[in-house]
Structures are given as C-alpha cells and as structure tokens.
Amino acid sequence: METLTLKKNLQEKIKKTYQLPLPELIFQAQEIHRQNNNANEVQFCTLSSIKTGACVEDCKYCSQSARYNTGLKYEPLSDEAKVMDEARAAKANGSTRFCMGAAWREAPDNEQFDQVLSMVKQVKAMEMEPCVTLGMLTKDQATKLKEAGLHSYNHNLDTSEKFYSEVITTRTYQDRLNTIKNVQDAGVEVCSGGILGMGEGIEDRLSMLETLASMDPQPASVPINVLVPIPGTPLEAADPIEDIELIRLIATTRIMIPNARVRLSAGRHAMSETLQAFCFIAGANSIHTGEKLLTTPLQGKDKDRSMIEKLGMSIMS
C-alpha cells in the first residue's frame, strides 16, 4: 500500500511539474541544474555503430531492423583498429565519452563479445568514458564489461510501459528493465532515456520519466531522442512533436533526475540553434556530436563547436 502511495505521489508531482507555466518550469529546472551541475558546460559524446543492420527486432522506428526495407547496408562487427581510430578522432574533437553500438537483440556469448571487451579496455586506456549498447545483457556479461572498465551501458526504455507494445513486440518492457537491473548490479552506470514523436501521448512520456526517476540509483545519463522518420519503417510518416513539448520534458527530467547528464540525441540535426539553446536553458547538458548517430544524421562537429562558442558555453573536458 505504501509503495502504491509513493508511486501515485511521484506521478502527481511529475504531472504538476510538467504543467507549470513555462517560465516557472524553466526557473525551477535552472535552479536545480545550477545546484547540481555546471550549467554553462556541455559534454560532447560520440556514438559509433560497430555492427550495423540485420537486427531481428521489430522496433518500428529503426532503420536497422531486418524486417523493413530501408536500404541500409549490413555491416558485420567492425575491426578494432577502425573503431579505435574513430575513438581517437572523437577525443580530438572534444568528446569525453565514446559509445559503441551493435545492432544485436542480445549480446552474444562468443568471440565477438570478447572483441567488444577489448574495445572497452582500449577506450578506457584513452582516458575516455567507454559506453556500449549491445541489446539485452546477462548478469555475467554485465560483470565482464565492468571488469573491462566499462563506464556506462545504454539501454533506452524508448517509451512508457503502456505504449511499448505499439512500437516493439519482439521483446517486453520487463526485458529492458531486467537488463538495466543487471547493469546496476554490476556497478556500471546506466544511460537510459526515450524517443519522442512515435505517436505516444504526453502521459506516456511522463510515465517513462516516472520509471526512470524511480530507479535506484537513478540513471546517470538520460538521452532524449526526437524521432527521425526513416523511409521504409512503419513510423516513416509520424508527425513531429512541438518544440515546447521537448523543452517541457527536458526541464521536467532535469527537476526529477537532478544529477543526470540530460543528453540531446537523435533528431538534433533538424533543430534550430535557438531551440537547442532553449534546451540547454531547460537543463540539457550533453549532446551526441559527429556526423552520425548510429545511422541517423547529426549536424556535424564544426556546427556543434560553433554553436557552443556562440552561446558562450564551454565543452566539458
């Protein structure tokens, strides 16, 4: 009974926060942001696709699903030397986190996983934060990644538990939560967020935020992705979300998960600099930078540096 009461209280708090007059919402988010973070600093992160396409999942937003004809070329697990070259280039551009993404339903128990462990060790040796996203993970695999020096594991919730089956049917919401628990138990930081604009309602976004905020410990990173409609996927004609909805969710996330790096991720290439600046004011303090985010476009490292300089902000070192 006590757990249900706490859950209901959190739901109400998130809803009331999200619905505040925008100036008040931004003011509260800025207050909390400044109490817990350097509000004038932005972390640069780079996400590299180390194994692309031919995924058996049916995620309706994804170009890498083998179920959809998106024109994406399959690429097997990358050569370690190639990935390390990408990591060095990312570091030279100011990225302090290098994340490696493989389009697997679950991480395999074979020499490919051993190769990923080796990549993690090498990125760690470069004094960067190594991060991977490999799909579902067992407790043993999470422990091995921790021992290799993994800093963070990305496993997005994508949306609310209620709306989840509208987007993905090849795994359950509980599968995602189980992987996150395995990562936490191994002592690895969790990076988990969602995608906006898949046809979900505002209540779904707030429900997802409630799940994230309820985690113990809370995620250290919360990527906020805006859907990039991919031709050939079921969501290719999805309607874009309104800018104010994005800003409100970022501010509410900052208030509810005060210490997290709230990361502007997919869809940023289509955002104006003004919108991105407003997102930083609302509490975002990290971006994915480079030319691509796995298979979707980004605005490019030069534009990112120019934007941060124009805003008078600094890149986290």
Secondary structure by P-SEA (a helix, b strand, c coil): caaaaaaaaaaaaaaaaaaccaaaaaaaaaaaaaacccccbbbbbbbbbccccccccccccccccccccccbbbbccccaaaaaaaaaaaaaacccbbbbbbbcccccccaaaaaaaaaaaaaaaaccbbbbbcccccaaaaaaaaaacccbbbbbccccccccccccccccaaaaaaaaaaaaaabbbbbbcccccccccaaaaaaaaaaaaaccccccbbbbbcccccccccccbbbbbcaaaaaaaaaaaaaaccccccccccccccccaaaaaaaaaaccccccccccccccccccaaaaaaaaaaacccccc
